[in-house]
Amino acid sequence: MSWTHQPWSRRSALTATAGLAVGALVPARAAAAAYTNPVIWQDFADIDVIRVGDAFYASASTMHYSPGAPILRSYDLVNWEIAGHSVPVLDFGAKYDLNGGRGYVRGIWASSLAYRPSNRTFYWLGQIDFARTYVYTAPAAEGPWNRLTTISTPYYDAGLLVDSDDTLYVAYGNTTISVAQLSPDGRTQVRTQQVFTTPSSVGTLEGSRFYKINGQYYIFLTRPANGQYILKSSRGPFGPYTMRQVLLDLRGPIPGGGVPHQGGLVQTQSGAWYYLAFVDAYPGGRMPALAPVTWTPDGWPVVQLVDGAWGTSYPRPAVPTPPRQVTPLVGVDTFDGTTLKPRWEWNHNPDNTKWSVGNGLTLRTATVTHDLYWARNTLTHRIQGPTSTATVQLDHSAMRDGDRAGLALLRDSSAWIGVRRDGGATRVVMVNGLTMDSNWNTTGTGTEVASAAVSGGRVWLRATADIRPGSARPGTFSYSTDGTTFTRLGPAFSMGNDWRFFMGYRFALFNHATQALGGAVRVTRFELSTP
């Protein structure tokens, strides 16, 4: 079986039974008042979605990228922007600093976002390294976010519920699902109890989302990576619960992609319900898709289907006129201001003494290494699907001998175009063959496969990525000395589509030393564009 049809868990790949998708039918419509799935063709997985007033917010996984747990904001469930991050720094151990260890495929997994009206506070809750749970709070989605507490129980794949009486509950677990009650201040665990054991005929359930709807308690669960189930209790948050299948092996809206699953339910101001899930769509990652939901008379959700599948198009949600347009997820960044825009995330925590913004982005060498996977201060940006191009204007006049700086397509198999400074001479090069094994140890530091001499202190670097799922896709590199005429450099790079790294490919800006620290580059412009 292909990976898109193979059930898996973040803990292990598991074999489970297949079945038929069920759902109600919606007539196919493609009018001006329609939206198209995926609503975000960028890598945002394990979604938790809420509405606060007239704004919708969603949180997502980021693994080893820092800051972690981005918060997306929308006013119509279709157009989204990145508002901020719930976890400002991954201060969970030296490995997240690339200091004696590495945190690849660790860090921020499926976590939960909630809003507590009683104190007008946003809450983020998630477990780290199967060891403990962290809770962060903020007065607004943009922050400032601060750690509220650490709880010794690791709430795996947690869903946080603020009950109508203001009590905080957490649903969590893998196959065995439990519910914990937190103290009124949210700082400690008062009680935890197992509430459900997944039948062997279903296999694995995880990815809890916890709701109270019309007096009923619901735990929304994923069967990775091809199903969604829901538990319902009329007796209270600790059950007993009964289970119903929501979807299984449902054809998704991205050709070559997987089954929409592991997301959240949200209600609009008018009372309509929607399910924001993600679709496995490697090499790009996991892409959010939106579908309307109705409820049966006895209180079970039903995803509305189009021709027996999750629709590629639905009528737009009926919501109030947005107060403003959201900030696009593509476009130009000249790194003005005093902080990075929230579209950016570092590969592990950065050394904050070695970078700055204002007059462009300055990256000073922070690591002496021949291995990009060990290099600190590599700055990443999600790729826009189905295809997009990143173009960087790079001032390399302050590089030193042994320095390597450029633009990468970054994942467990990577390639880059950039500038090498050796013996006082500068060349633009294309390098591929950067690889990791299944334990995320480096197995290849890269091989130079093409080069050209460049003069002066500026160069434009370009990477184009095709992230349509279904097979390995090409990434290509080119450069320019005038910003207008670009020359292809090197062969096409084949981007892998295996799911086990979880995060999709990203564009990455880097500058590291191979001899000694002290060099620097300045990125004066970054543009992400689509055809």
N, C-alpha and C positions, 0 to 999 in steps of 0.2 A: 504493500500500500504506500501511496505517497504520503508525505508528511501532513498534507492538508486533510487527510482522512484518518490520521493515526492519533487515537486518544493519547494524551500525555499529561503529566503533572509536572509542576516545577520541581518536585522532589524526585520523581522518577517517571519514565515512560511506562504506562500501564496498558494492558490489553483489556478492552471492554466490548460489550455488545453494541451492535448498531441498531437503528430503528428508523421510523418514518417521522418526518416533520409534520406537525399539525398546526392549523391556524385558519383564520377567517380570510376570505378573499376581498380584495379591494380592486375595483376596476382600474386597469392601467390608464394613467393620465399623464400627459406631458404638456402642460400648459404653462403660461407665463407665471402663474401662481404656484409653481412646483419647485421642489428642490431635488438635487441629484446626490446620490450616495457614491462614494463616501463623503460625508459632510466635511471631513478634514482628511486630506490625503497627505498626512504626516503621521509620524510614529507616536501615538498616544494610546497606551494600553492600560488594561485593568481599571476601567473608568468608574469613578463614583461621581454622580451628578446630582445637584440640588438646585432649588430655586430659592432666592432670597429677594423678596419684593418682586421687581420687574427684571431682575438679572438672574441668569443661569450660570452656575459654576461647575466645573468638572476638574477632578484630580486624576493624575496618571502616574505610572511607574517610570522610574529613571535609572534604576540599578546603581551603577558606579559613577554616574554623572552628577556634577555639583554646580550650582545648588540643585537640590532634589525636589521631587514631587511638585511639578508645575501645576499652577491653577489656571485653567482656561475660563474665559468669560464670554457670554453671549447674551443677546437680548431676544433672539428668535430661534435658538437651538440649531441654527443652520450656519451662521457666520460667527466664527470664534476668534478670539485673540488670547494671547498669553498675558495674564495679569501679574503674575509673580510666582514665587516658589514657597512652599510650606516649610521646607527644611533648608535653612540658609547655608549650612555647611555640614558635610558628612563627618561629624566629629565622633565617630564610632570606633576609632582605632587607627593606628598608624598606617595600616594597609590602604586606607582611603586617601592617604597623602602620597601614595607611591613611595613610602618610606619603609624599606625592609620587607614589604609585602605589597600585594595588589588586590584590589577589590572587584575585579571584573566579575560580572554576573552575581554580585552580592548587592548589599545596599537596599535601595528603595524598591521593594516589591509591591504587590497589591496592598493598598492601604485605603484609608477612609477619610472622607471630608464631610463635615457637618457644620450646621449653624445653630447656635443656641440663642433663641430670642430673649431669654430671661436676662442675659448679660450682654447681648448684642455682640457675640464673640464667635469667630470661626474656630473650628477644631480640626486638627489633622492627627490621625492615629495610625501607627504602623509598627510592625516588629522588624528588628534588624538581626540578621545572622542567627535566627532561631533561638536567640538568647534572652531578649527582653523587648518590651514594647515602649515606644516613645510617644508622648503627646505634646503637640505644639499648638499654640493659640495665637490669634491675631484679631485686632479690631476691624480689619478690612482685608480683602483678598490680597491686596498689594503688600500687606504687612504693616508694621514690622511683626514678623513671626518670632516667637520666643518659646523655648522649651518649658512646658508646664510641669512635666513629671516624667519619671521612668518607672515602669511597672515590671515586676520580675517575671510575670507570665508572658511568654511570647504569643501574642494573638495573631496566629497565622491567617493571612488573607482576611483581614478583619473588616466588619461593617459596623459603624457607630450609629446608634439610634438615640436621638433626644426625644424621649417620650412626651406625651401631652401633659404629664405632671412634672416635667423637667428632669426626670430621672435619666441617667446615662446608662445605656446597655451596649454591649459589644457581642456580636455573633462572629464566630471564628472556627477554623479547623479545616482538616483535610479528611474527608470520608466520615470521620466522627465529628459532628458539629456541636459546639458548646455555646452557651451564652453566659457572659459575665455582667455583673452589675458593678458600677463604679460608685465611689463616694460622691456626695453632692458637689464637692469642689473638683471632681474629676481626677484627683491625684492618686487614688489608691483603689485596689480591687476589694469590694465588699463580699462578693460571692461569685462562684462560677459553678456551672452545672452542665453536664452533657445533656443535650436535648434531642439528638437524632443520630442514628447510625445508618449510613447509606446502604441500601440493599445490594447484594453482590451482583444482581442482574443489571444494576446501573453502573457500578464500578466506582469511579472517583467523583466526589463532589467537593468543591472548594470555592473560593472567591466570594465570600458572603457579602451580601448587602442586606441591611436590616431596616424594615419599615413598619409603621403602624398606619393602617389605612382603614377607615370606617370601623374603628374599634378592633380590627383583626391585626395580628402580628404576622409578618411575612419575612422569611429569610430567602433571598434570591440567590441561587447557586449555579455555578457553571460546572459542566462535565467537560473537562478539557479534552480536545479542543473542538468539540463538535456538538455540544448540547447545552441547554439551559433548563434548570428545574426550579421549582419554588416550593417552599414549605409554608404552611398556614396553621396558625393557632388561634382559637377563639377564647382560650382560657388564660392567656397571659404570655409574657415574654419567655417564660421557661417551659412552655408547652402544656400538653403534648401537641406535636406537630404532625400533620398529614402532608404527603408529597404529591405533586403533579408535574408532569413533563410540560415544559413550555415550548421547546423546539429541540429537534435532533436531526442531524445531517441535512440541515436546511440549506438550499442553494443560496449563496451570498451574492451581493451586488457588484463584486469586483471580479472580472473574468480571471480565472486561474487562482483566485484567492480561496480562503477557507470559509468556514461557517461562522456567522456573527454570533458572538457569545461574550460572556464576562463583562458586563457593563451594569448600568443602573436604570431604574425607573424614575421618572420625574413627571410632575403634573404642572400644566400651564395655569395661568391666571383664570382661564375660562373653564377649567376642570378637565381638559383633555389630557390623556396620558401618552407618554412616549418612552421608548426603550432606546437608550444610547449604548450600543455594544461596540466591540471592535472586531475587525476582520484580519485574520492572519494573512499578510500580503508581502512576504519576503521576496526580494532582498530589502525592501523599504521599511518593513516593520509591521506594526499592527495599527490599522486605520479605523477611526470611529465612523460608524454608520448609524443612522437614525430611522426608526420605524414607529408608526402609531400603534397604540395598544388599546384594546377594549376589555371590558370585564364581564364575565358571565354573571347571571343572576345570583349564583351562590358564591361569588367573590373570588374568581380566579382570572388572572390576566391572559389575554390572547393576543399574540402578535398579528397584526394585519398584513396579509401577504398579497403579492401581485403575481398572478399566474403560478401560484404554488411556491413562490420564492420570496425572499426578502427583496423588496422592490429597489430597483435602481432609481426610481422617482416616486415621490408622493406629493400630495398637496402640502403647501407650506403651513406650519402651525399658525393658528389664529392667535396672535399676541398683539399687545399695544404697540404703536409705532415706536421703534427704538429711539432713545434720546440722542443717539449719535451713531456714527459708523464705527465699527470696531477697527483696530489696527491690523492691517493685513499681515498674514504670516509669510509673505514674500515681499521683495522690494530691496531698497538700498539702505545700507547703514554706513555712515561716515564716522561712527564712534565719537559723536559729539557728547557734550554733557560730562557728568562726573562718574557715571556708573554704566555698566553694560546693560543693554536692553534685555528684557526677560526671554527673548528668543534664544539667547546663548546659554550654553552649559559647558563647564570644563570637564575634561576626562580626568576624573578624580579631583580632589581639592587642589586648587592652585597655590603656588607660593605668591602671596599677594604683594611681596616686595619686588617682584620681577615683571609686573605688568602695570599698564596705566592706560586710561582713555582721556580724551579731550581733543587734542589735535591728531585724530586717528587713534588706532590701537597700537601701542608699543609693547612688543614682546621681547624681553631680555632673556637670554639663555638662563634656564633654571636647573638644567641637568646636563651632566657629561655622560653621554651614552651613545651607543650605536643602535639602540633599540627604541623605536618610536613608542612602543607600548610601555616603556619605563620613563618616558620623557614627561616631565611635569609641564603644566601650563599649555596644554593642547586644548584649544577652544573649539567647540563643536556646534554645528547647526543642523537641524533636521533637513532632510531632502524632501522637496515637494514632488508629489507624484502627479501623473504617471511618469513624466520626465521633467527634469529641470536642470538649470545650469547655474553654477556659482562662478563669479568672476571677481578676482581680487587684484587690487593695485598694491604692489609691494615695494616699499623703499628698503633696499638691502644695503645701503651705503655704509652702515655701521656694523655689518657682519665681520666676524674674525675668522681666521684660518681654522678649518675644522667644523665650522657651523653648517647646519642644515635647516632651511626654512622653506615653508611652502604650504600647499593645499592638498589635503589627502581625502580619499574615500576610505573612511575608517570603520573597521569592524574586525572580526577575528581573522579575516583575510583582507589585506589592505594594499593600496597603491597610492603613489603621490607624484605630483609635479612640483618642482621647487628649485631653489638656488643652493648650490654648493660653493663654498669658498675654500679653496685649497691653494697653498703656496702663492697667495696674493692674486690668484686668478679666479674668476667667477664664471660658472657654467649653469645653465638651466638644464635640469635632468628630469627624466621620468623613471621612477623606481617601482617595481612590483615585487611580489614574493615575500611580503610581510605576513607572517602566519602565526597562529596559535594552535595548540592542541585542544582536546576536549576538556582539559583541566585548566585552560587559559594560561598555559605557559608558552612563552615564545618559542617557536620552532624555526622561524626564518626572519632575519632582520632586513631583508630586502636586497634586490639585485638591480643595479642600474642597467636599463635596457635601451636608453636613448639619451642624447645630450646635444647641446648646442652652446657655443660661446656667446656671451652677452656682455655688452659694455655699458657704461653709465651706472647710475644708482637706482634705476626704477625698472620694474618689469610687471607685466600683467599676466596672471595665471588663471587658467580656466579649467573647470571640470564639469562634464556633462554626465548625468546619471539617468539611466532608464531603470526604474524600479517597479515596472509591471511584474506581477508575480507569475509563477507557473514554471519558470525555468531560470537558469543563470542568465543575467542580463549584462549588457556592456556599459562600462564607464570609460570615457575618453578624456584625454588631456590635451591642452594646447597652451600656447604662450604668445605674447605680443610685446614688442618694444615701443609701440606708440599708442596702444589702447584701442586701435581700430582694426588692424590687420592681424589675424591670429593664425599661427602655424601649428598644425597638429604635431604632437611629439609622442612617439612610442606607440606600441600596439594597443588595441582595446583591452581593457581589464575586465575579466569576467567576475561579476559580483555574485557571491554564493547566496543560496536561498535557504540554507538550513536554519531551523528555528531555535536551536539550542543556545545561541548567544542572546536570545530574546530581543534585544534592541536591534533595530535595523541599521543599515548603513547611514553614516552622517558625513557631511562635509566637515573638514577639520583644518584649522589654522595652527601651525606649529613653528617653533624655532628652538632647536636644541644644539648643544655643543658636543663635539666628539673629542676635543682636546682640552679646552679650558673655558671657564665662564668669562663673561665680559662683553660679548657681542649682543647686538640688538637688531630688530627689524621693526618697521612701522607699516601697518596696514592702513592705508588712507581711505579705502573704499571697499565695501563688500556688496555685491549685488546678487540676489537670488531671483532668477527669472524663469518663466515657463514659455513654451512655444506659443 
